[in-house]
Amino acid sequence: MLPQRKTLPHTPPPWVSDDAIYFITINCAQRYSNTLANPKVADALFETVAYREKLLQWNVHLMLLMPDHLHAFVVFSSFQAIKKTIKDWKRFTARSLHIRWQDDYFEHRIRNQAERDEKWSYVLNNPVRAGLCQSPSEWQFRR
């Protein structure tokens, strides 16, 4: 039997500013399978991200899709809880794109420039470490 993981609260303290940037990782339920990194799914996922930006639910600075997970740098809206924003997005993409997500997600509030630089480098080099490309400049940026 697998150990029970502690549920994370995902509620920022009241003193955190509304423009705080969060480093997010969301995993697919089926690990080590290419669920996200194919053009049809990727395009649709990025469309849902852009749509929710237009609704002012979040501002995504960077999102990287790996085969079985994604990383993002996000500023969330102050009018809706982070947990609800991600839960609603995951539910929508699960239904419309048939993506099976893990129940929870990882988030870390970026506290300073050094943390931002460290996490940003980690994300940009994730495809290199996974053997998907030789350098970060080989993968495609979209906006």
C-alpha atoms as an extended CHARMM CRD file, in Angstrom:
* protein
*
       143  EXT
         1         1  MET       CA              0.0000000000        0.0000000000        0.0000000000  PROA      1               0.0000000000
         2         2  LEU       CA              1.2920000000        3.4570000000       -0.9150000000  PROA      2               0.0000000000
         3         3  PRO       CA              1.8020000000        6.0270000000        1.8490000000  PROA      3               0.0000000000
         4         4  GLN       CA             -0.8340000000        8.7520000000        2.1150000000  PROA      4               0.0000000000
         5         5  ARG       CA              0.4210000000       12.1270000000        0.9370000000  PROA      5               0.0000000000
         6         6  LYS       CA             -0.3620000000       15.1740000000        3.0190000000  PROA      6               0.0000000000
         7         7  THR       CA             -2.8890000000       17.4700000000        1.3510000000  PROA      7               0.0000000000
         8         8  LEU       CA             -1.5100000000       20.9250000000        0.6710000000  PROA      8               0.0000000000
         9         9  PRO       CA             -3.6950000000       23.8980000000        1.6720000000  PROA      9               0.0000000000
        10        10  HSD       CA             -2.8360000000       26.1480000000       -1.3320000000  PROA      10              0.0000000000
        11        11  THR       CA             -4.0850000000       29.1960000000        0.5620000000  PROA      11              0.0000000000
        12        12  PRO       CA             -1.6860000000       32.1370000000        0.5900000000  PROA      12              0.0000000000
        13        13  PRO       CA             -1.3830000000       34.1400000000        3.7950000000  PROA      13              0.0000000000
        14        14  PRO       CA             -3.3150000000       37.4470000000        3.7610000000  PROA      14              0.0000000000
        15        15  TRP       CA             -0.1020000000       39.4900000000        3.6260000000  PROA      15              0.0000000000
        16        16  VAL       CA              0.9350000000       38.0680000000        0.2340000000  PROA      16              0.0000000000
        17        17  SER       CA              0.5280000000       40.6760000000       -2.5090000000  PROA      17              0.0000000000
        18        18  ASP       CA             -2.0280000000       40.1590000000       -5.2870000000  PROA      18              0.0000000000
        19        19  ASP       CA              0.6980000000       40.2010000000       -7.9360000000  PROA      19              0.0000000000
        20        20  ALA       CA              2.7110000000       37.3350000000       -6.4290000000  PROA      20              0.0000000000
        21        21  ILE       CA              4.0910000000       34.8810000000       -8.9790000000  PROA      21              0.0000000000
        22        22  TYR       CA              3.6010000000       31.1740000000       -8.3610000000  PROA      22              0.0000000000
        23        23  PHE       CA              5.5880000000       28.2920000000       -9.7620000000  PROA      23              0.0000000000
        24        24  ILE       CA              3.0780000000       25.5190000000      -10.5190000000  PROA      24              0.0000000000
        25        25  THR       CA              3.5500000000       21.8600000000      -11.4530000000  PROA      25              0.0000000000
        26        26  ILE       CA              0.5640000000       19.7400000000      -12.4750000000  PROA      26              0.0000000000
        27        27  ASN       CA              1.0060000000       16.0330000000      -13.2280000000  PROA      27              0.0000000000
        28        28  CYS       CA             -1.0670000000       13.7200000000      -15.3660000000  PROA      28              0.0000000000
        29        29  ALA       CA             -2.4990000000       10.6830000000      -13.6060000000  PROA      29              0.0000000000
        30        30  GLN       CA             -0.6270000000        8.3820000000      -15.9650000000  PROA      30              0.0000000000
        31        31  ARG       CA              3.0610000000        9.1870000000      -15.5970000000  PROA      31              0.0000000000
        32        32  TYR       CA              5.6950000000        8.3530000000      -18.2380000000  PROA      32              0.0000000000
        33        33  SER       CA              3.1920000000        8.5320000000      -21.0960000000  PROA      33              0.0000000000
        34        34  ASN       CA              2.8800000000       11.3160000000      -23.6680000000  PROA      34              0.0000000000
        35        35  THR       CA             -0.4480000000       12.8720000000      -22.7800000000  PROA      35              0.0000000000
        36        36  LEU       CA              0.3240000000       16.5890000000      -23.2010000000  PROA      36              0.0000000000
        37        37  ALA       CA              3.1980000000       17.0360000000      -25.6630000000  PROA      37              0.0000000000
        38        38  ASN       CA              1.3930000000       16.4800000000      -28.9120000000  PROA      38              0.0000000000
        39        39  PRO       CA              0.2580000000       19.3610000000      -31.1330000000  PROA      39              0.0000000000
        40        40  LYS       CA             -3.5060000000       18.8030000000      -30.9110000000  PROA      40              0.0000000000
        41        41  VAL       CA             -3.6210000000       18.6040000000      -27.1030000000  PROA      41              0.0000000000
        42        42  ALA       CA             -0.9790000000       21.3180000000      -26.6310000000  PROA      42              0.0000000000
        43        43  ASP       CA             -2.7950000000       23.7790000000      -28.8970000000  PROA      43              0.0000000000
        44        44  ALA       CA             -6.0830000000       23.1450000000      -27.1050000000  PROA      44              0.0000000000
        45        45  LEU       CA             -4.4720000000       23.5160000000      -23.6680000000  PROA      45              0.0000000000
        46        46  PHE       CA             -2.8790000000       26.8210000000      -24.6400000000  PROA      46              0.0000000000
        47        47  GLU       CA             -6.2540000000       28.0270000000      -25.9420000000  PROA      47              0.0000000000
        48        48  THR       CA             -7.8440000000       27.2780000000      -22.5590000000  PROA      48              0.0000000000
        49        49  VAL       CA             -5.0380000000       29.1650000000      -20.8240000000  PROA      49              0.0000000000
        50        50  ALA       CA             -5.5240000000       32.2030000000      -23.0900000000  PROA      50              0.0000000000
        51        51  TYR       CA             -9.2970000000       32.1010000000      -22.5990000000  PROA      51              0.0000000000
        52        52  ARG       CA             -8.9390000000       32.1410000000      -18.8280000000  PROA      52              0.0000000000
        53        53  GLU       CA             -6.4580000000       35.0160000000      -19.1220000000  PROA      53              0.0000000000
        54        54  LYS       CA             -9.1620000000       36.9790000000      -20.9810000000  PROA      54              0.0000000000
        55        55  LEU       CA            -11.5120000000       36.2200000000      -18.0790000000  PROA      55              0.0000000000
        56        56  LEU       CA             -8.8270000000       37.6940000000      -15.7740000000  PROA      56              0.0000000000
        57        57  GLN       CA             -8.5420000000       34.4760000000      -13.7630000000  PROA      57              0.0000000000
        58        58  TRP       CA             -4.7820000000       34.3670000000      -14.1420000000  PROA      58              0.0000000000
        59        59  ASN       CA             -1.8090000000       35.7410000000      -16.0360000000  PROA      59              0.0000000000
        60        60  VAL       CA              0.5140000000       32.9840000000      -17.2100000000  PROA      60              0.0000000000
        61        61  HSD       CA              4.0760000000       34.2060000000      -17.7110000000  PROA      61              0.0000000000
        62        62  LEU       CA              5.3910000000       30.8410000000      -18.9170000000  PROA      62              0.0000000000
        63        63  MET       CA              3.8910000000       27.3940000000      -19.3850000000  PROA      63              0.0000000000
        64        64  LEU       CA              5.9220000000       24.3870000000      -20.4620000000  PROA      64              0.0000000000
        65        65  LEU       CA              4.2100000000       21.1660000000      -21.4330000000  PROA      65              0.0000000000
        66        66  MET       CA              6.1470000000       17.9900000000      -20.8540000000  PROA      66              0.0000000000
        67        67  PRO       CA              4.7610000000       14.6110000000      -21.9360000000  PROA      67              0.0000000000
        68        68  ASP       CA              3.1830000000       13.8440000000      -18.5380000000  PROA      68              0.0000000000
        69        69  HSD       CA              3.2100000000       17.1310000000      -16.6070000000  PROA      69              0.0000000000
        70        70  LEU       CA              3.3590000000       20.8820000000      -16.9830000000  PROA      70              0.0000000000
        71        71  HSD       CA              5.1950000000       23.7220000000      -15.2980000000  PROA      71              0.0000000000
        72        72  ALA       CA              3.9480000000       27.3000000000      -15.2020000000  PROA      72              0.0000000000
        73        73  PHE       CA              4.6840000000       30.7090000000      -13.7390000000  PROA      73              0.0000000000
        74        74  VAL       CA              1.3410000000       32.2630000000      -12.8870000000  PROA      74              0.0000000000
        75        75  VAL       CA             -0.0870000000       35.3720000000      -11.2600000000  PROA      75              0.0000000000
        76        76  PHE       CA             -3.5660000000       34.4980000000      -10.0260000000  PROA      76              0.0000000000
        77        77  SER       CA             -6.5540000000       36.7970000000       -9.8260000000  PROA      77              0.0000000000
        78        78  SER       CA             -7.3560000000       38.1750000000       -6.4020000000  PROA      78              0.0000000000
        79        79  PHE       CA            -11.0910000000       37.5180000000       -6.8560000000  PROA      79              0.0000000000
        80        80  GLN       CA            -10.8600000000       33.6960000000       -6.8740000000  PROA      80              0.0000000000
        81        81  ALA       CA             -8.8190000000       31.2750000000       -4.7880000000  PROA      81              0.0000000000
        82        82  ILE       CA             -5.7970000000       29.6460000000       -6.4330000000  PROA      82              0.0000000000
        83        83  LYS       CA             -7.0880000000       26.1890000000       -5.5750000000  PROA      83              0.0000000000
        84        84  LYS       CA            -10.4700000000       26.8480000000       -7.2100000000  PROA      84              0.0000000000
        85        85  THR       CA             -8.8690000000       28.3800000000      -10.3070000000  PROA      85              0.0000000000
        86        86  ILE       CA             -6.6840000000       25.3500000000      -10.9070000000  PROA      86              0.0000000000
        87        87  LYS       CA             -9.4120000000       22.8720000000       -9.9600000000  PROA      87              0.0000000000
        88        88  ASP       CA            -11.8650000000       24.4600000000      -12.4300000000  PROA      88              0.0000000000
        89        89  TRP       CA             -9.2520000000       24.5110000000      -15.2160000000  PROA      89              0.0000000000
        90        90  LYS       CA             -8.2520000000       20.9040000000      -14.5940000000  PROA      90              0.0000000000
        91        91  ARG       CA            -11.9090000000       19.8130000000      -14.5390000000  PROA      91              0.0000000000
        92        92  PHE       CA            -12.6270000000       21.6210000000      -17.8210000000  PROA      92              0.0000000000
        93        93  THR       CA             -9.5580000000       20.2350000000      -19.5840000000  PROA      93              0.0000000000
        94        94  ALA       CA            -10.2600000000       16.7450000000      -18.2330000000  PROA      94              0.0000000000
        95        95  ARG       CA            -13.7620000000       16.8240000000      -19.6910000000  PROA      95              0.0000000000
        96        96  SER       CA            -13.0280000000       18.5660000000      -22.9650000000  PROA      96              0.0000000000
        97        97  LEU       CA             -9.5970000000       17.1010000000      -23.7570000000  PROA      97              0.0000000000
        98        98  HSD       CA             -9.8970000000       13.7950000000      -21.8620000000  PROA      98              0.0000000000
        99        99  ILE       CA             -6.8070000000       14.4760000000      -19.7660000000  PROA      99              0.0000000000
       100       100  ARG       CA             -6.5930000000       12.5150000000      -16.5390000000  PROA      100             0.0000000000
       101       101  TRP       CA             -4.8360000000       14.7300000000      -13.9930000000  PROA      101             0.0000000000
       102       102  GLN       CA             -3.4730000000       13.7480000000      -10.6050000000  PROA      102             0.0000000000
       103       103  ASP       CA             -5.7340000000       14.9950000000       -7.8230000000  PROA      103             0.0000000000
       104       104  ASP       CA             -3.5220000000       17.7680000000       -6.4930000000  PROA      104             0.0000000000
       105       105  TYR       CA             -0.7290000000       20.0020000000       -7.7710000000  PROA      105             0.0000000000
       106       106  PHE       CA              2.4600000000       21.6280000000       -6.5190000000  PROA      106             0.0000000000
       107       107  GLU       CA              2.7240000000       25.3770000000       -6.0550000000  PROA      107             0.0000000000
       108       108  HSD       CA              5.4700000000       27.5590000000       -4.7000000000  PROA      108             0.0000000000
       109       109  ARG       CA              5.2120000000       31.3220000000       -4.3180000000  PROA      109             0.0000000000
       110       110  ILE       CA              8.2630000000       33.0320000000       -5.7840000000  PROA      110             0.0000000000
       111       111  ARG       CA              9.7010000000       35.1930000000       -3.0210000000  PROA      111             0.0000000000
       112       112  ASN       CA             12.6490000000       36.8860000000       -4.7260000000  PROA      112             0.0000000000
       113       113  GLN       CA             14.5920000000       37.1920000000       -7.9680000000  PROA      113             0.0000000000
       114       114  ALA       CA             17.0260000000       34.4060000000       -7.0620000000  PROA      114             0.0000000000
       115       115  GLU       CA             14.1450000000       31.9480000000       -6.5960000000  PROA      115             0.0000000000
       116       116  ARG       CA             12.5770000000       33.1090000000       -9.8340000000  PROA      116             0.0000000000
       117       117  ASP       CA             15.8240000000       32.6280000000      -11.7400000000  PROA      117             0.0000000000
       118       118  GLU       CA             16.3750000000       29.1690000000      -10.2260000000  PROA      118             0.0000000000
       119       119  LYS       CA             12.8450000000       27.9210000000      -11.0410000000  PROA      119             0.0000000000
       120       120  TRP       CA             12.8680000000       29.5590000000      -14.4960000000  PROA      120             0.0000000000
       121       121  SER       CA             16.1380000000       27.7940000000      -15.3670000000  PROA      121             0.0000000000
       122       122  TYR       CA             14.7530000000       24.5220000000      -14.0100000000  PROA      122             0.0000000000
       123       123  VAL       CA             11.6930000000       24.8030000000      -16.2770000000  PROA      123             0.0000000000
       124       124  LEU       CA             13.6210000000       25.8430000000      -19.3930000000  PROA      124             0.0000000000
       125       125  ASN       CA             16.0430000000       22.9580000000      -18.9520000000  PROA      125             0.0000000000
       126       126  ASN       CA             13.4210000000       20.3250000000      -18.0830000000  PROA      126             0.0000000000
       127       127  PRO       CA             13.0930000000       19.0990000000      -21.7120000000  PROA      127             0.0000000000
       128       128  VAL       CA             16.9050000000       18.9010000000      -21.9570000000  PROA      128             0.0000000000
       129       129  ARG       CA             17.1590000000       16.8020000000      -18.7850000000  PROA      129             0.0000000000
       130       130  ALA       CA             14.3930000000       14.5470000000      -20.1280000000  PROA      130             0.0000000000
       131       131  GLY       CA             16.3210000000       14.0120000000      -23.3800000000  PROA      131             0.0000000000
       132       132  LEU       CA             13.6550000000       15.6930000000      -25.5130000000  PROA      132             0.0000000000
       133       133  CYS       CA             16.0490000000       18.2870000000      -26.9670000000  PROA      133             0.0000000000
       134       134  GLN       CA             19.6850000000       19.3930000000      -26.8040000000  PROA      134             0.0000000000
       135       135  SER       CA             19.1010000000       22.9310000000      -25.5170000000  PROA      135             0.0000000000
       136       136  PRO       CA             16.1950000000       25.1260000000      -24.3700000000  PROA      136             0.0000000000
       137       137  SER       CA             16.3860000000       27.0910000000      -27.6250000000  PROA      137             0.0000000000
       138       138  GLU       CA             15.1940000000       24.0170000000      -29.5460000000  PROA      138             0.0000000000
       139       139  TRP       CA             11.6850000000       23.9600000000      -28.1410000000  PROA      139             0.0000000000
       140       140  GLN       CA              8.9330000000       26.2220000000      -29.3190000000  PROA      140             0.0000000000
       141       141  PHE       CA              7.6150000000       29.2720000000      -27.4980000000  PROA      141             0.0000000000
       142       142  ARG       CA              4.0200000000       30.2810000000      -28.1120000000  PROA      142             0.0000000000
       143       143  ARG       CA              2.1310000000       33.3410000000      -27.0780000000  PROA      143             0.0000000000
